[in-house]
Amino acid sequence: MQTVFRFPKWFLIIWGGFSLLGAVGIGGFFAYQRGPGNFDRQDAATIEDVAFVLNWCELGTERIERVVHSHVSSRSLTGDHLDAYAIKISHVTIAELTAKKGATPGRWYRGDKVPVVLDDAIDFLAGWLDQSVISWFPSEAELRSERYYVYPHSIHYHGVRPSAIQLVFVQPTTRTIYYFSGKI
């Protein structure tokens, strides 16, 4: 009799184990999506939170005066997000922005003279600008003007269109840095 129930017993134990793992996985997914710590944060960034932006674009964190605006969105399971900052800095000159020439890393491009890849990235960014959470971010027309310079930190493509970007913009006349990071 024990040998007859051996197979169903182990089958049910294994099935129960998989069911438990599935329930924990689904519960973990919902806890991640709705849990504490995974929510949008508006105008809560500190100077320490945005220091990486000026380090990436080689301007240095000692220039940061204050964080004017910030938006850090919640993360989806695949990392989809929208983060943006407006940072007031003490000084920046056009000469230091235009010091590097050629298509080298660490180069700033004037908004009206960007290469094709960067043009695609700005098109990608423009699709996010209608969101009210970053209504303070400059418009696409402003970003593409001679008044702004852009530093491409990261542009990821899926096929022939960007799917994730990290761009830093600066408007030297107002001494304001704008950072944008988005992924879909």
BAKOLKOL-651779 format. One line per field, with one value per residue: residue number from 1; x, z, y of N, C-alpha, C in turn. Coordinates in Angstrom, 1 decimal. Each point is the difference from the previous one (the first is absolute). Layout:
BAKOLKOL-651779
num: c(NUM, ...)
nu: c(X, ...)
nw: c(Z, ...)
nv: c(Y, ...)
cau: c(X, ...)
caw: c(Z, ...)
cav: c(Y, ...)
cu: c(X, ...)
cw: c(Z, ...)
cv: c(Y, ...)
END
This chain:
BAKOLKOL-651779
num: c(1, 2, 3, 4, 5, 6, 7, 8, 9, 10, 11, 12, 13, 14, 15, 16, 17, 18, 19, 20, 21, 22, 23, 24, 25, 26, 27, 28, 29, 30, 31, 32, 33, 34, 35, 36, 37, 38, 39, 40, 41, 42, 43, 44, 45, 46, 47, 48, 49, 50, 51, 52, 53, 54, 55, 56, 57, 58, 59, 60, 61, 62, 63, 64, 65, 66, 67, 68, 69, 70, 71, 72, 73, 74, 75, 76, 77, 78, 79, 80, 81, 82, 83, 84, 85, 86, 87, 88, 89, 90, 91, 92, 93, 94, 95, 96, 97, 98, 99, 100, 101, 102, 103, 104, 105, 106, 107, 108, 109, 110, 111, 112, 113, 114, 115, 116, 117, 118, 119, 120, 121, 122, 123, 124, 125, 126, 127, 128, 129, 130, 131, 132, 133, 134, 135, 136, 137, 138, 139, 140, 141, 142, 143, 144, 145, 146, 147, 148, 149, 150, 151, 152, 153, 154, 155, 156, 157, 158, 159, 160, 161, 162, 163, 164, 165, 166, 167, 168, 169, 170, 171, 172, 173, 174, 175, 176, 177, 178, 179, 180, 181, 182, 183, 184)
nu: c(0.8, 1.1, 0.3, -1.3, 0.1, 1.1, -0.4, -1.3, 0.6, 1.0, -0.9, -0.8, 1.0, 0.4, -1.2, -0.1, 1.2, -0.4, -1.1, 0.8, 0.9, -1.0, -0.6, 1.2, 0.2, -1.2, 0.0, 1.2, -0.6, -1.2, 0.7, 0.7, -1.1, -0.6, 1.2, 0.5, 0.3, -1.0, 0.3, -0.7, 1.1, -0.8, 1.0, 0.6, 0.6, 1.1, 0.9, 0.0, -1.3, 0.3, 0.9, -0.4, -1.1, 0.4, 0.1, -1.1, -0.4, 0.8, -1.1, -0.1, -0.1, 1.1, -0.5, -0.5, -1.0, -0.9, -0.9, -0.3, 0.0, -0.8, 0.2, -0.2, -0.2, -1.1, 0.5, -0.1, -0.5, -0.2, -0.2, -1.2, 0.4, -0.2, 1.3, -0.2, 1.1, -0.2, 1.3, 0.0, 0.8, 1.2, 0.5, 0.0, 1.0, -0.3, 1.1, -0.4, -1.2, 0.6, 0.7, -0.8, 0.7, -0.7, -0.1, 0.5, 0.2, -1.0, -0.7, -0.1, -1.3, 0.1, -1.1, 0.4, 1.0, -1.0, 0.8, -0.1, 1.0, 0.6, -0.2, 0.3, 1.1, 0.2, -0.2, 0.8, 0.8, -0.2, 0.0, 0.9, 0.2, -1.0, 0.8, -1.0, 0.5, 0.3, -1.1, 0.8, 0.0, 1.1, -0.6, -0.4, -0.7, -0.2, -0.1, -0.7, 0.0, 0.5, -1.0, -0.2, 0.6, 0.4, 0.0, 0.3, -0.6, -1.2, 0.1, -1.0, 0.3, -1.3, 0.7, -0.8, -0.6, 0.3, 0.4, 1.2, -0.2, 1.1, -0.6, 1.1, -0.8, 0.6, -0.5, 1.1, -1.0, -0.8, 1.1, -0.7, 0.1, -0.3, -0.4, 0.1, -0.7, -0.1, -0.9, -0.2)
nw: c(0.0, 0.7, -0.7, 0.2, 1.2, -0.3, -1.2, 0.3, 1.1, -0.7, -0.8, 1.0, 0.5, -1.1, -0.3, 1.3, -0.2, -1.2, 0.5, 1.0, -0.8, -0.7, 1.1, 0.4, -1.2, -0.1, 1.3, -0.3, -1.1, 0.6, 0.9, -1.0, -0.7, 1.1, 0.2, 1.2, -0.3, -0.6, 0.2, -0.7, -0.2, 0.4, -0.6, 0.0, -1.2, 0.6, 0.4, 1.1, -0.1, -0.3, 0.9, -0.2, -0.2, 0.9, 0.7, -0.5, 0.1, 0.9, 0.6, 0.7, 1.1, 0.1, -1.2, 0.5, -0.3, -0.9, 0.5, -1.2, -0.8, 0.4, -0.8, 0.9, -1.1, 0.2, 0.3, -1.3, -0.2, -1.1, 1.0, -0.6, -0.4, 0.7, -0.1, 0.7, -0.3, 0.7, -0.3, 1.0, -0.9, 0.6, -0.9, -1.2, -0.8, -1.0, 0.3, 1.3, -0.4, -0.6, 1.1, 0.1, -1.0, -1.1, -0.4, 1.0, 0.9, 0.7, -1.1, 0.1, -0.4, -0.9, 0.6, -0.8, 0.5, 0.1, 0.2, -1.0, 0.6, 0.2, -1.3, -0.3, 0.8, -0.6, -1.2, 0.6, 0.5, -1.2, -0.2, 0.8, -0.8, -0.5, 0.8, 0.7, 0.3, -1.3, 0.3, 1.0, -0.6, -0.6, -0.9, -0.9, -0.3, 1.3, 0.2, -1.1, 0.9, -0.4, 0.7, -0.5, 0.9, -0.7, 1.1, -1.0, 1.1, -0.4, -1.1, 0.3, -0.9, -0.4, -0.8, -0.6, 1.1, 0.7, 0.9, 0.2, 0.7, 0.1, 0.0, -0.2, 0.3, -0.6, 0.7, -0.7, -0.6, 0.3, -0.5, -0.8, 0.8, -1.1, 0.8, -0.9, 0.6, -1.1, 0.3, -1.2)
nv: c(-1.2, -0.1, -1.0, -0.3, 0.5, -0.7, -0.4, -0.2, -0.6, -0.5, -0.5, -0.3, -0.6, -0.5, -0.4, -0.3, -0.6, -0.4, -0.5, -0.5, -0.5, -0.4, -0.4, -0.5, -0.5, -0.4, -0.5, -0.4, -0.4, -0.3, -0.7, -0.4, -0.3, -0.5, -0.5, 0.1, 1.3, -0.5, 1.3, 0.8, 0.7, 1.0, 0.7, -1.2, 0.2, -0.5, 0.9, -0.8, 0.0, 1.3, -0.3, -1.2, 0.9, 0.8, -1.2, -0.5, 1.2, -0.4, 0.5, -1.1, -0.7, 0.6, -0.2, -1.1, 0.8, -0.5, -0.8, 0.5, -1.0, -0.9, -1.0, -0.9, -0.7, -0.7, -1.2, -0.4, -1.1, 0.6, 0.9, -0.1, 1.3, 1.1, 0.4, 1.1, 0.8, 1.1, 0.4, 0.9, 0.5, 0.1, -0.8, 0.4, -0.4, 0.7, 0.7, -0.3, 0.4, 0.9, -0.3, -1.0, -0.5, -0.3, -1.2, 0.7, -1.0, 0.5, -0.1, 1.3, -0.1, 0.9, 0.4, 1.0, -0.7, -0.9, -1.1, -0.8, -0.7, 1.1, 0.3, -1.3, 0.2, 1.1, -0.7, -1.0, 0.9, 0.5, -1.3, 0.3, 1.1, -0.7, -0.6, 0.1, -1.2, 0.3, 0.7, 0.0, -1.2, 0.4, 0.8, -0.8, 1.0, 0.2, -1.3, 0.2, 1.0, 1.1, 0.2, -1.2, -0.6, -1.1, -0.8, -0.9, -0.3, -0.2, -0.7, -0.7, -0.8, 0.0, -0.7, 0.9, -0.3, 1.1, -0.7, 0.6, 1.1, 0.6, 1.2, 0.8, 1.0, 1.1, 0.9, 0.4, 0.7, -1.1, -0.6, -0.6, -1.0, -0.7, -1.0, -0.9, -0.9, -0.7, -1.0, -0.5)
cau: c(-0.8, 0.9, 0.6, -1.0, -0.1, 1.3, 0.0, -0.9, 0.5, 1.1, -0.6, -0.7, 1.1, 0.6, -1.0, -0.1, 1.2, -0.1, -1.1, 0.5, 1.0, -0.8, -0.7, 1.0, 0.4, -1.1, 0.0, 1.2, -0.2, -0.9, 0.7, 1.0, -0.7, -0.8, 0.6, 0.6, 1.3, -0.2, -1.1, 0.5, 0.5, 0.0, 0.8, 0.5, 1.4, 1.0, 1.2, 0.7, -0.7, 0.2, 1.4, 0.4, -0.2, 1.2, 1.2, -0.1, 0.2, 1.3, 0.0, 0.3, -1.1, 0.2, -0.8, -1.4, -0.5, -1.2, -0.9, -1.2, -1.1, 0.4, -1.1, 0.5, -1.2, 0.1, 0.6, -0.7, 0.8, 1.0, 0.8, -0.6, 0.0, 0.1, 0.6, 0.5, 0.4, 0.4, 1.0, 0.6, 1.5, 0.6, 0.6, 0.3, 0.3, -0.1, 1.3, 0.3, -0.9, 0.4, 1.4, 0.3, -0.5, -0.1, -1.0, 0.7, -0.7, 0.2, -0.2, -1.3, -0.4, -1.0, -1.4, -0.4, 1.1, 0.3, 0.0, -1.3, -0.3, -0.5, -1.3, -1.0, -0.2, -0.8, -1.3, -0.5, -0.3, -1.2, -1.2, -0.3, -0.1, -1.4, -0.4, -0.1, 1.0, 1.2, -0.4, 1.1, 1.1, -0.1, -0.7, 0.8, 0.5, 1.1, 1.1, 0.6, 0.5, 1.4, 0.1, 0.2, 1.1, -0.5, 1.0, -0.6, 0.7, -0.4, -1.1, -0.2, -0.9, -0.6, -0.2, 0.5, -0.6, 0.4, -0.9, 0.4, 1.0, 0.5, 0.5, 0.2, -0.1, 0.3, -0.2, 1.1, -0.4, -0.7, 0.8, -0.9, 0.3, -1.2, 0.4, -1.2, 0.2, -1.3, 0.1, -1.3)
caw: c(0.0, 0.1, -1.3, -0.9, 0.3, -0.1, -1.1, 0.3, 1.1, -0.4, -1.0, 0.8, 0.7, -1.0, -0.5, 1.1, 0.0, -1.2, 0.3, 1.1, -0.7, -0.8, 0.9, 0.5, -1.1, -0.3, 1.1, -0.1, -1.1, 0.5, 1.1, -0.7, -0.7, 0.9, 1.3, 0.5, -0.7, -1.4, -0.3, -0.6, 1.0, -0.7, 0.7, 1.3, -0.2, 0.6, -0.7, -0.1, -0.9, -1.4, -0.2, -1.1, -1.3, -0.3, -0.1, -1.3, -1.1, 0.3, 0.5, 1.4, 0.9, 0.8, -0.7, 0.4, 1.0, 0.6, -0.9, -0.2, -0.2, -0.2, -0.1, 0.0, 0.0, 0.5, -1.0, -0.3, 0.2, -1.1, 0.2, -0.6, 0.9, -0.5, 1.0, -0.5, 1.0, -0.4, 1.0, -0.2, 0.2, 0.3, -1.2, -1.1, -1.2, -1.3, -0.3, 0.5, -0.7, -1.4, -0.1, -0.7, -1.4, -0.6, 0.6, 1.1, 1.2, 0.8, -0.8, 0.0, -1.3, 0.0, -0.3, -1.4, -0.8, 0.6, -1.0, -0.2, 1.2, 1.1, -0.4, 0.4, 1.4, 0.3, -0.4, 1.0, 1.1, -0.3, 0.3, 1.5, 0.5, 0.3, 1.3, 1.0, 1.1, -0.3, -0.7, 0.1, -0.9, -1.2, -1.1, -1.1, -0.8, 0.8, 0.1, -1.4, -0.4, 0.2, 1.5, 0.8, -0.4, 0.4, 0.2, 0.0, 0.8, -0.4, -0.9, -0.3, -1.1, -0.2, -1.5, -0.5, 0.8, 1.4, 1.0, 1.3, -0.1, 1.1, -0.6, 0.9, -0.7, 0.8, -0.6, 0.6, 0.4, 1.3, 0.9, 0.4, -0.6, 0.0, -0.2, -0.4, -0.1, -0.3, -0.6, -0.3)
cav: c(1.2, 1.2, 0.2, 0.6, 1.4, 0.6, 1.0, 1.1, 0.8, 0.9, 1.0, 1.0, 0.8, 0.8, 0.9, 0.9, 0.9, 0.9, 0.9, 1.0, 0.9, 0.8, 0.9, 1.0, 0.8, 0.9, 1.0, 0.8, 0.9, 1.0, 0.8, 0.9, 1.1, 0.8, 0.0, 1.2, 0.3, 0.0, 1.0, 1.3, 1.0, 1.3, 1.1, -0.5, -0.3, 0.8, 0.2, -1.3, -0.8, 0.4, 0.3, -0.9, 0.6, 0.9, -0.8, -0.6, 0.9, 0.6, 1.4, 0.0, 0.2, 1.2, 1.1, -0.1, 1.0, -0.6, -0.8, 0.8, -1.0, -1.4, -1.1, -1.4, -0.8, -1.4, -0.9, -1.2, -1.2, 0.1, 1.2, 1.2, 1.1, 1.3, 0.8, 1.3, 0.9, 1.3, 0.2, 1.3, -0.1, 1.3, 0.6, -0.8, 0.9, -0.6, -0.5, -1.3, -0.9, -0.3, -0.3, -1.3, -0.1, -1.3, -0.9, -0.6, 0.0, 1.2, 1.2, 0.7, 0.4, 1.1, -0.5, 0.1, -0.6, -1.3, -1.1, -0.8, -0.8, 0.9, 0.5, -1.1, 0.0, 1.2, -0.4, -0.9, 0.9, 0.9, -0.8, 0.1, 1.3, 0.4, -0.5, 1.2, -0.1, 0.7, 1.2, 0.9, -0.3, 0.8, -0.6, -0.6, 1.1, 0.7, -0.9, -0.1, 1.3, 0.3, 0.4, -1.2, -1.0, -1.3, -0.9, -1.3, -1.0, -1.4, -0.2, -1.4, -0.2, -1.3, 0.1, 1.3, 1.1, -0.1, -0.6, 0.5, 1.1, 0.8, 1.2, 1.1, 1.2, 1.1, 1.4, 0.8, 1.3, -0.1, -0.9, -1.1, -1.4, -0.8, -1.4, -0.9, -1.4, -0.7, -1.3, -0.7)
cu: c(0.9, 0.6, -1.0, -0.1, 1.3, 0.1, -0.9, 0.5, 1.1, -0.5, -0.6, 1.0, 0.7, -0.9, -0.3, 1.2, 0.0, -1.1, 0.4, 0.9, -0.8, -0.7, 0.9, 0.5, -1.1, -0.1, 1.1, -0.1, -0.9, 0.6, 1.0, -0.7, -0.7, 0.6, 0.6, 1.3, -0.1, -1.1, 0.7, 0.4, 0.2, 0.7, 0.5, 1.5, 0.9, 1.2, 0.8, -0.6, 0.3, 1.5, 0.5, -0.1, 1.2, 1.3, 0.0, 0.4, 1.3, 0.0, 0.3, -1.1, 0.2, -0.8, -1.4, -0.4, -1.3, -0.7, -1.3, -1.2, 0.6, -1.3, 0.7, -1.2, 0.2, 0.6, -1.0, 0.9, 1.1, 0.9, -0.5, -0.1, 0.1, 0.6, 0.5, 0.3, 0.3, 0.9, 0.6, 1.5, 0.6, 0.6, 0.2, 0.3, -0.2, 1.3, 0.3, -0.9, 0.5, 1.5, 0.3, -0.7, 0.0, -1.1, 0.6, -0.9, 0.3, -0.2, -1.4, -0.3, -1.0, -1.3, -0.4, 1.0, 0.3, 0.1, -1.3, -0.4, -0.6, -1.3, -1.1, -0.3, -0.9, -1.5, -0.7, -0.4, -1.2, -1.3, -0.4, -0.3, -1.4, -0.5, 0.1, 1.0, 1.3, -0.3, 1.1, 1.2, -0.1, -0.7, 1.0, 0.6, 1.1, 1.2, 0.8, 0.5, 1.5, 0.3, 0.3, 1.2, -0.5, 1.3, -0.6, 0.7, -0.3, -1.2, -0.1, -1.1, -0.6, -0.5, 0.6, -0.5, 0.6, -1.0, 0.4, 1.1, 0.4, 0.7, 0.1, -0.1, 0.5, -0.4, 0.9, -0.5, -0.7, 0.8, -0.9, 0.3, -1.4, 0.4, -1.3, 0.5, -1.4, 0.3, -1.4, 0.3)
cw: c(0.0, -1.4, -1.0, 0.2, 0.0, -1.1, 0.2, 1.1, -0.5, -1.1, 0.7, 0.8, -1.0, -0.5, 1.0, 0.1, -1.1, 0.3, 1.0, -0.7, -0.9, 0.8, 0.6, -1.1, -0.4, 1.1, 0.0, -1.1, 0.4, 1.1, -0.6, -0.7, 0.9, 1.4, 0.4, -0.7, -1.5, -0.4, -0.6, 1.1, -0.8, 0.9, 1.4, -0.1, 0.7, -0.9, -0.2, -1.0, -1.5, -0.3, -1.2, -1.3, -0.4, -0.1, -1.4, -1.1, 0.3, 0.4, 1.5, 1.0, 0.8, -0.6, 0.5, 1.1, 0.7, -1.1, -0.1, -0.1, -0.2, -0.1, -0.2, 0.0, 0.6, -1.1, -0.3, 0.2, -1.1, 0.0, -0.7, 1.0, -0.7, 1.2, -0.7, 1.2, -0.6, 1.1, -0.3, 0.4, 0.1, -1.3, -1.1, -1.2, -1.3, -0.4, 0.5, -0.6, -1.4, -0.1, -0.7, -1.3, -0.4, 0.8, 1.1, 1.2, 0.8, -0.7, 0.1, -1.4, 0.2, -0.4, -1.4, -0.9, 0.6, -1.1, 0.0, 1.2, 1.1, -0.4, 0.3, 1.5, 0.5, -0.4, 1.0, 1.2, -0.2, 0.3, 1.5, 0.5, 0.2, 1.3, 1.0, 1.1, -0.3, -0.9, 0.0, -0.9, -1.3, -1.2, -1.0, -0.8, 0.7, 0.0, -1.3, -0.4, 0.3, 1.5, 0.9, -0.6, 0.7, 0.1, 0.0, 0.9, -0.4, -0.9, -0.4, -1.1, 0.0, -1.5, -0.4, 0.8, 1.4, 0.9, 1.4, -0.3, 1.3, -0.6, 1.1, -0.9, 0.9, -0.8, 0.8, 0.5, 1.3, 1.0, 0.5, -0.8, 0.0, -0.3, -0.4, -0.1, -0.2, -0.7, -0.1, -0.5)
cv: c(1.3, 0.3, 0.6, 1.5, 0.8, 1.1, 1.2, 0.9, 0.9, 1.0, 1.2, 0.9, 1.0, 1.1, 1.1, 1.0, 1.0, 1.1, 1.1, 1.0, 1.0, 1.1, 1.1, 0.9, 1.1, 1.0, 0.9, 1.1, 1.1, 0.9, 1.0, 1.1, 1.0, 0.2, 1.3, 0.2, 0.0, 1.0, 1.2, 0.9, 1.4, 1.0, -0.5, -0.2, 1.0, 0.2, -1.3, -0.9, 0.3, 0.2, -0.8, 0.7, 0.9, -0.7, -0.7, 1.0, 0.8, 1.4, 0.1, 0.5, 1.3, 1.2, 0.0, 1.0, -0.6, -0.9, 0.8, -0.9, -1.4, -0.9, -1.3, -0.9, -1.4, -0.8, -1.1, -1.2, -0.1, 1.2, 1.2, 1.1, 1.3, 0.8, 1.3, 1.0, 1.4, 0.4, 1.4, -0.1, 1.4, 0.6, -1.1, 1.0, -0.8, -0.6, -1.3, -1.1, -0.4, -0.3, -1.3, 0.1, -1.4, -0.9, -0.8, -0.1, 1.3, 1.3, 0.6, 0.4, 1.2, -0.5, 0.0, -0.7, -1.4, -1.0, -0.8, -0.8, 0.8, 0.6, -1.0, 0.0, 1.2, -0.2, -0.9, 0.8, 0.8, -0.7, 0.0, 1.3, 0.5, -0.5, 1.2, -0.1, 0.6, 1.2, 1.1, -0.2, 0.8, -0.8, -0.6, 1.2, 0.7, -0.9, 0.0, 1.4, 0.2, 0.4, -1.2, -0.9, -1.3, -1.0, -1.4, -1.0, -1.5, 0.0, -1.4, -0.2, -1.4, 0.1, 1.3, 1.2, -0.1, -0.6, 0.5, 1.1, 0.6, 1.2, 1.1, 1.3, 1.1, 1.3, 0.9, 1.3, 0.0, -0.8, -1.2, -1.3, -0.7, -1.4, -0.7, -1.4, -0.7, -1.3, -0.6, -1.4)
END
